[in-house]
């Protein structure tokens, strides 16, 4: 709010409403995806190849099980800067059990046609932190009403 220099109560509430929708609910992990181009990352020409990016192009892979992302920031106004996206992954049931087993590799994968990539497997410390986040979301999600949408 300080960076945007918002002080009008209605605008502050509008920003809070937008960001509150980005808080993870039960069984959900969220991540920011920042796309950087070699040159000016705000250039429309550099970001054009990413125009059709969808959640199914971004996976959280647990063993052989792919979990597709849901893009939370996919409206035109969310993409005003073009290169930042907010992703949500639902990790429940079988996915959660597999993810808890550190012997099964977990990684992020892009199957976007112009950018195929598989990250290194997550380390045990990162994995434990994400499992802790899931446990907190379970607790918090059980205490608060689910968000509309």
WOFENHU-V700936 format. One record per helix or strand of 3 or more residues. SS is the DSSP state (@ for helix, = for strand). FROM is the first residue (numbers start at 1). LEN is the number of residues. Records with the same first field share a line. If there is no record, write none. Layout:
BEGIN
SS=FROM-LEN / FROM-LEN
END
This chain:
BEGIN
@=9-12 / 44-7 / 55-3 / 93-8 / 124-20
==28-7 / 58-5 / 65-4 / 84-7 / 106-7 / 115-4
END
